[in-house]
Structure formats: structure tokens, C-alpha cells
Amino acid sequence: MKMRKIDGLFVLFAVAVVVGVSMLPTPKDRNPMIPADAAHQAIKVEQACLQCHVPTGSRPMPERHPRRQDCFRCHARGV
């Protein structure tokens, strides 16, 4: 089977779309990182985040923050 010019253009377009989508930022890229201080580095489970980041804690989450408990999914650790 011989490849036509239009087939080559379609393959090129499909590759460009795949590359373009793979370069889009993930939610983790847009969210603030977990600070690299000693208090945050000691945290190993996400439940520990809620000690400070509840409405009555020392650093409450903003009102618009989703009510989730999987912090490490969106926030990367600082280095």
C-alpha cells in the first residue's frame, strides 16, 4: 500500500496534537509547592496537613480551595 501525501499530513498532524497535549501544564505544575521547611518535610501522610490547614488552624486553606484530603496529588514537595 502506497502512502499518499494526505496520509503523511494526517500522521504529521496527529503527532503534533499528541506532542502539544503532552506539553500542557498539569494541575501539579500550576499549584504552589509544599514548602521545604522542616515542619513540612516531616509530613509523610496527607492527613497531617489538616492539622494546620483547617478553617480553625494556623494556616487555613482559602475558601475557594477544594475540600479534598489528597494534598500530594496537586502539591509537589519543595526541594
C-alpha positions in Angstrom: 0.0 0.0 0.0 1.4 3.3 -1.1 1.3 6.3 1.3 -0.3 9.3 -0.2 0.6 12.9 0.6 -2.6 13.4 2.6 -1.8 10.4 4.7 1.6 11.8 5.6 0.0 15.1 6.5 -2.6 13.4 8.7 0.2 11.4 10.5 2.2 14.7 11.0 -0.9 16.4 12.4 -1.7 13.5 14.7 1.9 13.6 16.1 1.7 17.4 16.5 -1.5 17.0 18.5 -0.1 14.3 20.8 3.1 16.4 21.4 1.1 19.5 22.0 -1.2 17.8 24.5 1.7 16.2 26.4 3.2 19.7 26.8 0.2 21.2 28.5 0.7 22.0 32.2 -0.7 19.6 34.7 -2.6 20.8 37.8 0.5 20.0 39.8 2.5 22.5 37.8 0.1 25.3 38.5 -0.3 24.7 42.2 2.0 26.0 44.9 4.7 23.6 46.1 4.9 22.2 49.6 7.5 24.4 51.4 10.9 22.8 52.0 10.9 23.7 55.7 11.4 21.2 58.5 7.8 21.2 59.6 6.5 20.3 56.1 9.3 17.8 55.3 8.3 15.8 58.4 4.8 15.2 56.9 4.5 11.7 55.4 0.7 11.4 55.1 -1.7 13.9 53.8 -3.9 13.7 56.9 -1.1 15.6 58.8 -1.7 18.6 56.5 -5.1 19.1 58.1 -3.6 19.9 61.5 -2.7 23.4 60.3 -4.8 23.8 57.1 -8.3 23.5 58.5 -10.6 26.6 59.0 -9.6 26.9 62.7 -5.9 26.0 62.1 -2.9 28.3 62.0 -2.8 28.4 58.1 -6.4 27.7 56.9 -7.0 26.9 53.2 -8.6 29.6 51.1 -12.4 29.5 50.7 -12.1 28.5 47.0 -9.8 25.6 47.8 -11.5 22.2 47.0 -12.4 20.2 50.1 -10.1 17.3 49.4 -7.7 15.3 51.5 -5.2 14.1 48.9 -2.8 17.1 49.1 0.2 15.3 47.5 -1.8 14.8 44.3 -1.8 18.5 43.5 1.0 19.9 45.5 4.6 18.8 44.9 7.2 18.8 47.6 9.8 21.6 47.5 13.4 20.6 47.1 
